[in-house]
Amino acid sequence: MKSTLLNMTAVLFGITLIASAGVGVVNMITLEPIAQAELAAKTEALNGVLPAFDETLSDELTIDDMIVTVHTASLDGMTVGYAVEAISKQGFGGPVSLMVGFTPAGEVINVNVLKQTETPGLGTKMADEGNPLINSIKGQQLERKKLVGGKLAVTKDGGDVDALTAATISSRAYVDAINRAWMAFKSVSTGEMPADTASGATRTSEPEAQEGGQNE
């Protein structure tokens, strides 16, 4: 067949149509498994920070122009805890996302790190079990901590939350997210209106010496 602009265009259109259809089919095939994986991860995170429950109700709040989701967990109709998804944009490598569990009385049950891109071996230790950050708050009511401006802070900023070794910025981001989660918990559990600037954690303009010659 003689090559013409018309038949070349038709061939290219056909190839594009087939490719687009293929992408659509792959997307349809993978969409459900991805959704199931996300649901499983969310369920695992909830189970990791809450006591036994049979139902959760979710509320979304906006604090510091960020969405904070509070899952109120109940068992046989009675509230047993609150799991709060909160984020900080102050991480050294990017946003830090946490799931924080609270008892109805306000004690921290546990904290799961949902997402972080911090420096391996330094800031990534925030996800380790029994790290200094979680040990500083687990099982405690945060209002009884040494607060700075009404908020949690690492020891370097005048508070009493122990930071990760050589990872102060990552530690501040972790505390920042905890503060936002705490504010959201109080809002949902007591009806108190949340306010912006949930965290007293601040970045420093001067780099801090890190292990291996890195700054974090």
Backbone as a chain_set.jsonl record, in Angstrom:
{"seq": "MKSTLLNMTAVLFGITLIASAGVGVVNMITLEPIAQAELAAKTEALNGVLPAFDETLSDELTIDDMIVTVHTASLDGMTVGYAVEAISKQGFGGPVSLMVGFTPAGEVINVNVLKQTETPGLGTKMADEGNPLINSIKGQQLERKKLVGGKLAVTKDGGDVDALTAATISSRAYVDAINRAWMAFKSVSTGEMPADTASGATRTSEPEAQEGGQNE", "coords": {"N": [[0.852, -1.195, 0.0], [0.552, 2.145, -0.877], [2.306, 4.712, 0.774], [0.777, 7.322, 2.355], [-0.091, 10.559, 3.617], [-2.574, 10.386, 4.791], [-3.028, 7.6, 5.311], [-0.885, 7.109, 6.988], [-1.501, 8.722, 9.144], [-3.819, 7.46, 9.976], [-2.796, 4.98, 10.807], [-1.134, 5.748, 12.936], [-3.084, 6.824, 14.616], [-4.542, 4.532, 15.171], [-2.625, 3.008, 16.567], [-2.239, 4.634, 18.802], [-4.805, 4.541, 19.899], [-5.041, 1.827, 20.572], [-2.966, 1.607, 22.432], [-3.863, 3.369, 24.414], [-6.185, 2.082, 25.199], [-5.064, -0.207, 26.248], [-3.668, 0.815, 28.471], [-5.838, 1.719, 29.932], [-7.133, -0.704, 30.532], [-5.182, -1.978, 32.108], [-5.121, -0.18, 34.225], [-7.701, -0.535, 35.252], [-7.5, -3.163, 36.098], [-5.568, -3.016, 38.103], [-6.568, -1.163, 39.88], [-8.455, -1.988, 41.879], [-6.892, -3.891, 43.489], [-4.959, -2.063, 44.476], [-6.548, -0.294, 45.964], [-7.493, -2.098, 47.86], [-5.101, -2.777, 49.113], [-4.392, -0.308, 50.236], [-6.517, 0.019, 52.016], [-6.053, -2.151, 53.694], [-3.586, -1.413, 54.779], [-4.344, 0.903, 56.154], [-6.136, -0.18, 58.014], [-4.39, -1.799, 59.456], [-2.742, 0.167, 60.554], [-4.579, 1.498, 62.192], [-5.247, -0.552, 63.976], [-2.827, -0.756, 65.216], [-2.619, 1.401, 66.902], [-4.779, 1.542, 68.523], [-7.053, 0.234, 71.046], [-8.991, -2.862, 71.136], [-11.687, -2.719, 68.827], [-14.894, -2.306, 67.223], [-16.039, -0.625, 65.44], [-15.582, 2.38, 63.564], [-15.79, 5.916, 63.304], [-15.282, 8.662, 61.174], [-13.851, 11.925, 61.173], [-13.027, 14.905, 59.476], [-10.728, 17.503, 59.814], [-9.424, 20.81, 59.308], [-6.307, 21.994, 59.842], [-3.806, 24.346, 60.101], [-3.948, 24.622, 57.331], [-3.925, 22.007, 56.497], [-5.242, 18.733, 56.069], [-6.557, 16.888, 58.702], [-7.364, 13.789, 59.949], [-9.645, 12.286, 62.096], [-10.296, 9.318, 63.635], [-12.822, 7.964, 65.374], [-13.037, 5.414, 67.59], [-15.065, 2.667, 68.551], [-16.467, 0.199, 70.759], [-18.926, -2.111, 71.073], [-20.66, 0.033, 71.095], [-19.528, 1.89, 72.8], [-17.155, 4.485, 73.199], [-13.76, 3.839, 72.713], [-11.336, 4.83, 72.01], [-9.258, 7.122, 70.08], [-7.989, 7.544, 66.865], [-5.676, 9.383, 65.14], [-4.863, 10.822, 62.097], [-2.199, 12.666, 61.082], [-0.153, 15.245, 59.643], [3.127, 16.57, 59.01], [4.906, 19.185, 57.489], [7.498, 19.718, 57.895], [9.61, 17.971, 57.755], [12.97, 16.71, 57.227], [13.476, 15.398, 54.839], [11.081, 15.587, 53.541], [7.438, 15.54, 53.72], [6.077, 14.3, 56.822], [4.086, 11.765, 57.98], [1.794, 10.691, 60.389], [0.061, 8.259, 62.458], [-1.715, 8.629, 65.268], [-2.615, 7.317, 68.365], [-5.074, 7.814, 70.867], [-6.343, 7.483, 74.187], [-9.724, 7.759, 75.515], [-9.337, 9.419, 77.688], [-7.205, 10.888, 76.972], [-4.577, 9.923, 76.965], [-1.592, 8.969, 75.273], [-1.677, 6.232, 73.23], [-0.219, 4.847, 71.233], [2.064, 5.394, 68.476], [2.138, 5.348, 65.007], [4.267, 5.544, 62.255], [3.297, 6.629, 59.222], [4.232, 7.626, 56.817], [7.366, 8.688, 55.644], [10.359, 10.302, 54.543], [12.931, 10.486, 55.468], [16.466, 10.84, 56.393], [18.224, 7.862, 55.939], [18.967, 5.749, 58.678], [19.149, 7.858, 60.399], [16.959, 10.149, 60.663], [15.026, 8.277, 59.911], [14.766, 6.589, 62.023], [12.653, 7.329, 63.545], [10.582, 5.669, 63.058], [11.206, 3.367, 64.337], [10.58, 0.871, 66.781], [10.185, 1.743, 70.171], [11.772, 4.05, 70.07], [13.416, 7.179, 71.061], [11.59, 9.333, 70.763], [8.9, 8.289, 70.741], [9.017, 7.008, 73.179], [9.047, 9.156, 74.882], [6.468, 10.067, 75.036], [4.536, 8.064, 75.02], [1.827, 6.48, 76.655], [1.266, 8.654, 78.189], [-0.419, 11.671, 79.267], [-0.604, 14.409, 77.271], [-0.931, 17.059, 78.059], [0.256, 17.156, 80.494], [2.892, 17.206, 80.047], [6.069, 18.944, 79.665], [5.395, 21.828, 78.361], [5.756, 24.115, 75.624], [4.678, 27.175, 74.968], [2.187, 26.047, 75.162], [2.408, 23.745, 73.739], [3.852, 20.588, 72.671], [7.398, 20.043, 72.668], [10.745, 19.431, 71.532], [13.628, 18.68, 73.576], [15.695, 20.428, 72.952], [14.347, 22.673, 72.211], [13.245, 23.559, 74.511], [11.308, 21.894, 75.549], [10.307, 18.582, 76.73], [10.577, 16.332, 75.168], [12.476, 13.766, 74.023], [14.832, 13.952, 71.472], [15.702, 12.294, 68.363], [18.961, 10.97, 67.968], [21.256, 13.052, 66.385], [19.365, 13.981, 64.574], [17.649, 16.297, 64.644], [15.889, 17.978, 63.169], [14.165, 16.158, 61.917], [13.046, 15.089, 64.222], [11.714, 17.314, 65.232], [9.773, 17.602, 63.269], [8.279, 15.291, 63.673], [7.262, 15.798, 66.24], [5.82, 18.063, 65.608], [3.765, 16.987, 63.996], [2.562, 15.367, 65.923], [1.594, 17.314, 67.717], [-0.347, 18.515, 66.097], [-2.069, 16.37, 65.734], [-2.867, 16.004, 68.366], [-4.27, 18.385, 68.881], [-6.4, 18.037, 67.109], [-7.573, 15.73, 68.172], [-8.456, 16.735, 70.668], [-10.319, 18.551, 69.74], [-12.31, 16.959, 68.5], [-13.042, 15.233, 70.585], [-13.853, 16.887, 72.671], [-15.189, 19.025, 71.57], [-13.932, 21.379, 71.303], [-12.823, 24.114, 69.395], [-10.507, 23.807, 66.753], [-7.322, 25.435, 66.256], [-5.123, 27.304, 64.113], [-1.535, 27.001, 63.528], [-0.505, 24.79, 65.051], [1.796, 23.724, 66.047], [4.731, 24.263, 68.028], [7.158, 23.801, 67.071], [10.023, 24.724, 65.25], [11.868, 25.473, 62.289], [15.421, 25.664, 61.925], [17.724, 28.073, 60.709], [20.345, 27.548, 60.523], [22.506, 24.92, 59.549], [22.713, 21.688, 61.122], [25.179, 19.678, 62.614], [25.654, 16.33, 61.527], [25.764, 12.713, 61.711], [28.158, 11.068, 59.694], [28.728, 13.275, 58.174], [26.461, 14.486, 57.234], [23.663, 16.747, 57.071], [20.851, 17.32, 59.053]], "CA": [[0.0, 0.0, 0.0], [1.325, 3.373, -0.992], [2.28, 5.525, 1.982], [0.246, 8.676, 2.208], [-0.301, 11.238, 4.891], [-3.829, 9.922, 5.353], [-2.939, 6.281, 5.933], [0.061, 7.209, 8.104], [-2.26, 9.289, 10.265], [-4.739, 6.418, 10.433], [-2.008, 3.981, 11.529], [-0.735, 6.349, 14.213], [-4.288, 6.928, 15.439], [-4.861, 3.177, 15.619], [-1.647, 2.629, 17.59], [-2.55, 5.42, 20.0], [-6.057, 4.025, 20.448], [-4.754, 0.523, 21.186], [-2.139, 1.86, 23.62], [-4.716, 3.977, 25.435], [-7.08, 1.03, 25.696], [-4.244, -1.086, 27.084], [-3.428, 1.505, 29.74], [-7.099, 1.716, 30.655], [-7.38, -2.052, 31.046], [-4.234, -2.201, 33.205], [-5.574, 0.64, 35.35], [-8.882, -1.177, 35.829], [-7.072, -4.392, 36.755], [-4.763, -2.712, 39.292], [-7.257, -0.208, 40.754], [-9.022, -2.658, 43.047], [-5.828, -4.34, 44.41], [-4.341, -0.906, 45.129], [-7.501, 0.164, 46.972], [-7.501, -3.099, 48.928], [-3.828, -2.652, 49.839], [-4.473, 0.917, 51.032], [-7.449, -0.249, 53.107], [-5.377, -3.056, 54.63], [-2.568, -0.626, 55.483], [-5.05, 1.791, 57.082], [-6.652, -1.019, 59.099], [-3.233, -2.202, 60.27], [-2.313, 1.343, 61.305], [-5.57, 1.725, 63.242], [-5.088, -1.609, 64.984], [-1.563, -0.559, 65.91], [-2.662, 2.526, 67.845], [-6.052, 1.532, 69.242], [-7.474, -1.027, 71.664], [-9.974, -3.582, 70.327], [-12.856, -1.926, 68.459], [-15.707, -2.932, 66.179], [-16.567, 0.393, 64.544], [-14.933, 3.693, 63.605], [-16.4, 7.038, 62.599], [-14.197, 9.571, 60.816], [-14.079, 13.364, 61.022], [-11.911, 15.622, 58.868], [-10.538, 18.882, 60.246], [-8.333, 21.513, 58.631], [-5.45, 22.707, 60.782], [-2.63, 24.836, 59.364], [-4.21, 24.349, 55.911], [-3.704, 20.589, 56.235], [-6.333, 17.874, 56.511], [-6.281, 15.97, 59.804], [-8.502, 12.883, 60.059], [-9.801, 11.671, 63.415], [-11.132, 8.122, 63.632], [-13.334, 7.657, 66.709], [-13.249, 3.968, 67.639], [-15.98, 2.228, 69.602], [-16.692, -1.237, 70.961], [-20.266, -2.28, 71.646], [-21.303, 1.338, 71.233], [-18.808, 2.779, 73.724], [-15.898, 4.997, 72.664], [-12.59, 3.24, 73.362], [-10.116, 5.54, 71.645], [-9.238, 7.975, 68.898], [-6.779, 7.439, 66.045], [-5.614, 10.633, 64.39], [-3.869, 10.923, 61.014], [-1.733, 14.049, 60.996], [1.039, 15.402, 58.806], [4.0, 17.733, 59.175], [5.672, 19.513, 56.283], [8.795, 20.202, 58.351], [10.616, 16.925, 57.71], [14.204, 17.014, 56.511], [13.397, 14.842, 53.489], [9.739, 15.756, 52.993], [6.374, 15.433, 54.72], [6.052, 13.178, 57.76], [2.696, 11.46, 58.285], [1.686, 9.809, 61.552], [-1.216, 7.858, 63.03], [-1.53, 8.744, 66.714], [-3.745, 6.799, 69.108], [-5.346, 8.407, 72.184], [-7.455, 6.961, 74.964], [-10.707, 8.824, 75.742], [-8.817, 10.333, 78.704], [-6.153, 11.698, 76.375], [-3.24, 9.318, 77.004], [-1.108, 8.464, 73.985], [-1.594, 4.773, 73.213], [0.913, 4.48, 70.385], [2.224, 6.212, 67.272], [2.653, 4.663, 63.826], [4.721, 6.429, 61.184], [2.682, 6.184, 57.977], [5.049, 8.03, 55.665], [8.503, 9.574, 55.904], [11.463, 10.151, 53.591], [14.056, 11.079, 56.174], [17.777, 10.262, 56.13], [18.365, 6.491, 56.464], [19.844, 5.592, 59.825], [19.044, 9.032, 61.267], [15.556, 10.477, 60.835], [14.165, 7.102, 59.723], [14.616, 5.892, 63.302], [11.371, 7.703, 64.141], [9.662, 4.545, 62.854], [11.669, 2.221, 65.121], [9.874, 0.642, 68.041], [10.928, 2.137, 71.357], [12.71, 5.153, 69.837], [13.284, 8.21, 72.106], [10.419, 10.179, 70.563], [7.701, 7.612, 71.234], [9.193, 6.743, 74.617], [8.823, 10.402, 75.629], [5.05, 10.439, 75.114], [3.636, 6.901, 75.097], [1.237, 6.242, 77.959], [1.196, 9.905, 78.947], [-1.313, 12.73, 78.847], [0.323, 15.416, 76.757], [-1.032, 18.324, 78.789], [1.11, 17.078, 81.68], [4.286, 17.309, 79.629], [6.646, 20.291, 79.731], [4.959, 22.44, 77.113], [6.309, 25.415, 75.218], [3.568, 27.847, 74.306], [1.042, 25.154, 75.152], [2.627, 22.665, 72.781], [5.019, 19.733, 72.859], [8.628, 20.483, 72.003], [11.92, 18.634, 71.865], [14.407, 19.293, 74.666], [16.493, 21.534, 72.42], [13.464, 23.834, 72.094], [12.697, 23.876, 75.821], [10.346, 20.894, 75.995], [10.916, 17.399, 77.334], [10.545, 15.206, 74.241], [13.842, 13.424, 73.614], [14.978, 13.878, 70.019], [16.571, 11.262, 67.804], [20.355, 11.392, 67.894], [21.704, 13.634, 65.114], [18.228, 14.149, 63.661], [16.77, 17.246, 65.332], [14.837, 18.458, 62.274], [13.189, 15.064, 61.807], [12.367, 14.995, 65.516], [10.782, 18.439, 65.308], [8.649, 17.292, 62.376], [7.502, 14.274, 64.38], [6.54, 16.502, 67.309], [4.877, 18.941, 64.919], [2.602, 16.174, 63.627], [1.91, 14.959, 67.173], [0.844, 18.472, 68.199], [-1.53, 18.696, 65.242], [-2.969, 15.26, 66.074], [-3.388, 16.282, 69.706], [-5.269, 19.434, 68.755], [-7.565, 17.452, 66.447], [-8.196, 14.845, 69.161], [-9.176, 17.562, 71.633], [-11.448, 19.164, 69.064], [-13.372, 15.976, 68.288], [-13.481, 14.621, 71.846], [-14.441, 17.868, 73.589], [-15.912, 20.066, 70.858], [-13.091, 22.584, 71.255], [-12.489, 24.482, 68.023], [-9.066, 23.792, 66.499], [-6.73, 26.688, 65.787], [-3.928, 27.111, 63.302], [-0.251, 27.018, 64.212], [-0.632, 23.759, 66.076], [3.076, 23.3, 66.59], [5.735, 25.246, 68.412], [8.427, 23.403, 66.456], [10.457, 25.641, 64.206], [13.109, 25.142, 61.589], [16.538, 26.562, 62.176], [18.356, 28.447, 59.452], [21.71, 27.046, 60.512], [22.568, 23.469, 59.473], [23.213, 21.035, 62.315], [26.098, 18.595, 62.267], [25.061, 15.001, 61.58], [26.662, 11.607, 61.511], [28.518, 10.86, 58.294], [28.907, 14.523, 57.471], [25.204, 14.955, 56.674], [22.914, 17.686, 57.904], [19.413, 17.049, 59.115]], "C": [[0.887, 1.244, 0.0], [1.16, 4.231, 0.252], [1.779, 6.917, 1.659], [0.075, 9.275, 3.589], [-1.541, 10.707, 5.588], [-3.681, 8.572, 6.026], [-1.915, 6.25, 7.068], [-0.639, 7.748, 9.357], [-3.195, 8.243, 10.857], [-4.011, 5.364, 11.255], [-1.61, 4.5, 12.907], [-1.922, 6.467, 15.164], [-4.663, 5.564, 16.014], [-3.926, 2.719, 16.727], [-1.944, 3.338, 18.904], [-3.803, 4.895, 20.69], [-5.838, 2.71, 21.185], [-3.961, 0.704, 22.474], [-2.982, 2.436, 24.757], [-5.653, 2.948, 26.05], [-6.32, 0.097, 26.625], [-3.986, -0.483, 28.451], [-4.688, 1.503, 30.591], [-7.406, 0.37, 31.277], [-6.475, -2.345, 32.234], [-4.663, -1.423, 34.443], [-6.77, 0.007, 36.053], [-8.494, -2.425, 36.617], [-6.376, -4.095, 38.082], [-5.489, -1.826, 40.297], [-7.778, -0.866, 42.025], [-7.95, -3.194, 43.99], [-5.149, -3.203, 45.149], [-5.25, -0.398, 46.248], [-7.541, -0.8, 48.157], [-6.243, -3.011, 49.78], [-3.842, -1.426, 50.735], [-5.394, 0.716, 52.232], [-6.806, -1.149, 54.161], [-4.332, -2.311, 55.449], [-3.205, 0.293, 56.516], [-5.575, 1.007, 58.281], [-5.529, -1.446, 60.034], [-2.762, -1.042, 61.136], [-3.281, 1.637, 62.45], [-5.416, 0.702, 64.361], [-3.824, -1.409, 65.817], [-1.593, 0.537, 66.961], [-3.94, 2.559, 68.679], [-6.255, 0.214, 69.982], [-8.496, -1.705, 70.752], [-11.194, -2.698, 70.064], [-13.635, -2.667, 67.38], [-16.3, -1.925, 65.201], [-15.742, 1.668, 64.666], [-15.765, 4.702, 62.81], [-15.304, 8.072, 62.358], [-14.67, 11.009, 60.671], [-12.832, 13.974, 60.397], [-11.892, 17.068, 59.35], [-9.421, 19.49, 59.405], [-7.58, 22.332, 59.663], [-4.174, 23.085, 60.046], [-2.738, 24.515, 57.871], [-3.894, 22.91, 55.53], [-4.866, 19.786, 56.789], [-5.824, 16.936, 57.607], [-7.532, 15.111, 59.988], [-8.507, 12.21, 61.427], [-10.768, 10.495, 63.295], [-11.542, 7.828, 65.08], [-13.72, 6.185, 66.74], [-14.165, 3.598, 68.798], [-16.084, 0.711, 69.632], [-18.017, -1.397, 71.7], [-20.918, -0.939, 71.97], [-20.618, 2.315, 72.159], [-17.468, 3.202, 73.114], [-14.711, 4.425, 73.449], [-11.297, 3.964, 73.008], [-10.284, 6.362, 70.385], [-7.915, 7.764, 68.167], [-6.752, 8.629, 65.1], [-4.496, 10.583, 63.353], [-3.472, 12.384, 60.874], [-0.425, 14.096, 60.218], [1.836, 16.628, 59.235], [4.755, 17.947, 57.87], [7.103, 19.909, 56.632], [9.891, 19.14, 58.327], [11.835, 17.323, 56.907], [14.126, 16.549, 55.06], [12.045, 15.034, 52.828], [8.71, 15.629, 54.09], [6.515, 14.179, 55.581], [4.599, 12.978, 58.169], [2.622, 10.42, 59.392], [0.238, 9.413, 61.817], [-1.001, 7.791, 64.535], [-2.78, 8.254, 67.426], [-3.861, 7.434, 70.486], [-6.454, 7.615, 72.871], [-8.489, 8.07, 75.102], [-10.233, 9.84, 76.771], [-7.65, 11.172, 78.183], [-4.751, 11.15, 76.474], [-2.862, 8.82, 75.607], [-0.952, 6.945, 74.078], [-0.366, 4.322, 72.439], [0.961, 5.439, 69.212], [2.781, 5.328, 66.164], [3.073, 5.703, 62.799], [4.174, 5.875, 59.873], [3.56, 6.485, 56.768], [6.16, 8.944, 56.129], [9.584, 9.279, 54.874], [12.721, 10.779, 54.195], [15.357, 10.324, 55.879], [17.89, 8.87, 56.745], [19.361, 6.436, 57.617], [19.817, 6.76, 60.789], [17.562, 9.323, 61.512], [14.626, 9.285, 60.69], [13.932, 6.34, 61.022], [13.334, 6.286, 64.028], [10.351, 6.572, 64.02], [10.061, 3.321, 63.662], [10.867, 2.095, 66.411], [10.761, 1.058, 69.212], [11.943, 3.235, 71.131], [12.465, 6.255, 70.871], [12.039, 9.075, 71.981], [9.16, 9.531, 71.139], [7.808, 7.328, 72.726], [8.924, 7.968, 75.471], [7.348, 10.72, 75.824], [4.105, 9.261, 75.318], [3.142, 6.689, 76.522], [1.065, 7.489, 78.79], [0.114, 10.836, 78.392], [-0.456, 13.937, 78.484], [0.237, 16.744, 77.501], [-0.188, 18.332, 80.056], [2.596, 17.114, 81.34], [4.783, 18.753, 79.829], [6.378, 20.971, 78.392], [5.631, 23.783, 76.878], [5.228, 26.121, 74.407], [2.348, 26.948, 74.192], [1.197, 23.954, 74.248], [3.841, 21.831, 73.156], [6.215, 20.315, 72.139], [9.759, 19.544, 72.396], [12.742, 19.39, 72.908], [15.211, 20.492, 74.183], [15.677, 22.817, 72.288], [12.77, 24.168, 73.408], [11.669, 22.895, 76.342], [11.041, 19.706, 76.629], [10.744, 16.144, 76.484], [11.962, 14.95, 73.753], [13.907, 13.235, 72.103], [15.826, 12.67, 69.621], [17.988, 11.806, 67.72], [20.691, 11.864, 66.485], [20.571, 13.79, 64.104], [17.198, 15.104, 64.288], [15.628, 17.714, 64.438], [13.756, 17.401, 62.104], [12.383, 14.94, 63.095], [11.358, 16.117, 65.676], [9.558, 18.19, 64.425], [7.711, 16.279, 63.027], [6.64, 14.939, 65.465], [5.496, 17.446, 66.715], [3.603, 18.182, 64.563], [1.838, 15.71, 64.867], [1.055, 16.107, 67.723], [-0.437, 18.684, 67.41], [-2.559, 17.592, 65.535], [-3.638, 15.508, 67.421], [-4.486, 17.326, 69.651], [-6.541, 18.88, 68.128], [-8.31, 16.521, 67.4], [-9.032, 15.655, 70.15], [-10.424, 18.173, 71.007], [-12.611, 18.19, 68.938], [-13.912, 15.445, 69.613], [-14.171, 15.595, 72.792], [-15.282, 18.941, 72.904], [-15.152, 21.369, 70.774], [-12.692, 22.878, 69.813], [-10.978, 24.462, 67.825], [-8.584, 25.148, 66.006], [-5.52, 26.363, 64.932], [-2.678, 27.224, 64.177], [-0.276, 26.041, 65.38], [0.688, 23.438, 66.731], [3.98, 24.459, 66.958], [7.083, 24.915, 67.808], [8.776, 24.358, 65.328], [11.725, 25.126, 63.542], [14.214, 26.107, 62.032], [17.206, 26.863, 60.849], [19.774, 27.912, 59.364], [21.708, 25.527, 60.449], [23.181, 22.893, 60.734], [24.069, 19.844, 61.937], [25.442, 17.248, 62.484], [26.151, 13.946, 61.434], [26.97, 11.481, 60.026], [28.633, 12.127, 57.502], [27.639, 15.064, 56.868], [24.563, 15.966, 57.628], [21.446, 17.295, 57.893], [18.814, 17.875, 60.238]], "O": [[1.835, 1.362, 0.776], [0.048, 4.457, 0.729], [2.314, 7.596, 0.782], [0.096, 8.57, 4.598], [-1.573, 10.586, 6.812], [-4.131, 8.383, 7.156], [-2.05, 5.463, 8.005], [-0.396, 7.287, 10.472], [-3.348, 8.146, 12.074], [-4.525, 4.9, 12.273], [-1.73, 3.797, 13.91], [-1.788, 6.24, 16.367], [-5.048, 5.447, 17.178], [-4.363, 2.117, 17.708], [-1.908, 2.733, 19.976], [-3.857, 4.814, 21.917], [-6.371, 2.498, 22.275], [-4.235, 0.05, 23.481], [-2.835, 2.041, 25.914], [-5.886, 2.941, 27.259], [-6.842, -0.34, 27.651], [-4.071, -1.171, 29.469], [-4.632, 1.313, 31.806], [-7.88, 0.297, 32.41], [-6.922, -2.888, 33.245], [-4.586, -1.926, 35.564], [-6.854, 0.005, 37.281], [-9.074, -2.716, 37.663], [-6.559, -4.816, 39.063], [-5.072, -1.743, 41.452], [-7.564, -0.355, 43.124], [-8.064, -2.984, 45.198], [-4.797, -3.348, 46.32], [-4.782, -0.106, 47.348], [-7.614, -0.376, 49.31], [-6.295, -3.149, 51.002], [-3.363, -1.482, 51.867], [-5.097, 1.18, 53.332], [-6.985, -0.944, 55.361], [-4.196, -2.535, 56.651], [-2.683, 0.451, 57.619], [-5.476, 1.462, 59.421], [-5.695, -1.455, 61.253], [-2.423, -1.229, 62.305], [-2.855, 1.986, 63.551], [-5.45, 1.046, 65.543], [-3.753, -1.832, 66.971], [-0.709, 0.609, 67.814], [-4.159, 3.493, 69.451], [-5.694, -0.81, 69.593], [-8.828, -1.165, 69.697], [-11.677, -2.013, 70.965], [-13.098, -3.548, 66.708], [-16.979, -2.305, 64.248], [-15.259, 1.998, 65.749], [-16.36, 4.373, 61.784], [-14.487, 8.329, 63.242], [-15.74, 11.278, 60.124], [-11.711, 13.603, 60.746], [-12.904, 17.766, 59.301], [-8.58, 18.775, 58.86], [-8.132, 23.243, 60.279], [-3.533, 22.231, 59.433], [-1.744, 24.178, 57.228], [-3.623, 22.623, 54.363], [-5.412, 20.11, 57.844], [-4.795, 16.278, 57.452], [-8.631, 15.638, 60.162], [-7.505, 11.639, 61.858], [-11.92, 10.667, 62.898], [-10.7, 7.482, 65.909], [-14.616, 5.755, 66.013], [-14.053, 4.151, 69.892], [-15.816, 0.037, 68.637], [-18.198, -0.884, 72.804], [-21.623, -0.792, 72.968], [-21.067, 3.452, 72.299], [-16.735, 2.37, 72.578], [-14.66, 4.513, 74.676], [-10.267, 3.733, 73.643], [-11.314, 6.304, 69.714], [-6.848, 7.8, 68.78], [-7.7, 8.854, 64.348], [-3.336, 10.336, 63.682], [-4.309, 13.237, 60.583], [0.311, 13.111, 60.147], [1.282, 17.597, 59.755], [5.189, 16.989, 57.23], [7.843, 20.383, 55.77], [10.991, 19.381, 58.826], [11.755, 18.168, 56.016], [14.641, 17.212, 54.159], [11.878, 14.676, 51.663], [9.06, 15.611, 55.27], [7.003, 13.143, 55.129], [3.951, 13.909, 58.647], [3.302, 9.394, 59.341], [-0.692, 10.131, 61.451], [-0.199, 6.992, 65.019], [-3.884, 8.715, 67.134], [-2.864, 7.577, 71.194], [-7.384, 7.136, 72.222], [-8.17, 9.228, 74.831], [-10.665, 10.993, 76.748], [-7.166, 12.065, 78.878], [-3.803, 11.843, 76.102], [-3.704, 8.317, 74.862], [-0.19, 6.439, 74.902], [0.428, 3.518, 72.926], [0.023, 6.201, 68.977], [3.781, 4.638, 66.359], [2.323, 6.634, 62.507], [4.545, 4.777, 59.459], [3.623, 5.703, 55.82], [5.933, 9.866, 56.913], [9.71, 8.152, 54.394], [13.464, 11.498, 53.527], [15.347, 9.297, 55.2], [17.676, 8.709, 57.947], [20.452, 7.001, 57.542], [20.39, 6.681, 61.875], [16.975, 8.803, 62.461], [13.546, 9.272, 61.282], [13.006, 5.535, 61.114], [12.962, 5.652, 65.016], [9.381, 6.516, 64.775], [9.33, 2.331, 63.676], [10.523, 3.092, 67.046], [11.954, 0.754, 69.232], [12.889, 3.361, 71.909], [11.408, 6.27, 71.501], [11.486, 9.508, 72.992], [8.442, 10.147, 71.928], [6.816, 7.396, 73.452], [8.606, 7.843, 76.654], [6.998, 11.542, 76.671], [2.971, 9.458, 75.755], [3.922, 6.714, 77.474], [0.749, 7.402, 79.977], [-0.218, 10.791, 77.208], [0.324, 14.424, 79.303], [1.223, 17.478, 77.57], [0.059, 19.392, 80.631], [3.449, 17.06, 82.226], [4.001, 19.656, 80.126], [7.068, 20.708, 77.407], [6.016, 24.483, 77.815], [4.907, 25.709, 73.293], [1.566, 27.066, 73.248], [0.237, 23.223, 74.008], [4.739, 22.293, 73.86], [6.071, 20.996, 71.124], [9.729, 18.936, 73.466], [12.568, 20.595, 73.095], [15.388, 21.462, 74.919], [16.235, 23.914, 72.257], [11.826, 24.958, 73.434], [11.199, 23.042, 77.47], [12.206, 19.789, 77.02], [10.762, 15.029, 77.004], [12.578, 15.821, 73.139], [13.142, 12.462, 71.527], [16.561, 12.107, 70.433], [18.185, 12.985, 67.429], [20.439, 11.157, 65.509], [20.809, 13.735, 62.898], [16.028, 14.755, 64.44], [14.498, 17.834, 64.91], [12.566, 17.713, 62.142], [11.174, 14.711, 63.057], [10.265, 15.9, 66.198], [8.437, 18.534, 64.801], [6.49, 16.406, 62.936], [5.445, 14.667, 65.579], [4.409, 17.603, 67.272], [2.497, 18.668, 64.797], [0.608, 15.664, 64.859], [-0.08, 15.888, 68.146], [-1.484, 18.993, 67.979], [-3.762, 17.849, 65.577], [-4.83, 15.252, 67.59], [-5.521, 17.174, 70.3], [-7.642, 19.215, 68.564], [-9.541, 16.521, 67.434], [-10.177, 15.304, 70.436], [-11.458, 18.298, 71.662], [-13.756, 18.537, 69.228], [-15.117, 15.229, 69.746], [-14.983, 15.186, 73.622], [-16.004, 19.683, 73.569], [-15.658, 22.356, 70.24], [-12.267, 21.976, 69.091], [-10.241, 25.032, 68.629], [-9.345, 25.912, 65.411], [-4.961, 25.271, 65.022], [-2.747, 27.499, 65.374], [-0.093, 26.42, 66.537], [0.715, 22.931, 67.852], [3.996, 25.495, 66.294], [8.049, 25.653, 68.001], [7.91, 24.75, 64.545], [12.538, 24.437, 64.157], [13.942, 27.229, 62.459], [17.251, 26.01, 59.963], [20.347, 27.828, 58.278], [20.985, 24.889, 61.214], [24.052, 23.508, 61.349], [23.718, 19.085, 61.034], [24.761, 17.032, 63.486], [27.294, 14.243, 61.086], [26.111, 11.766, 59.191], [28.637, 12.082, 56.272], [27.692, 16.001, 56.07], [24.88, 16.023, 58.816], [20.879, 16.981, 56.846], [17.609, 17.809, 60.478]]}, "num_chains": 1, "name": "protein.A"}
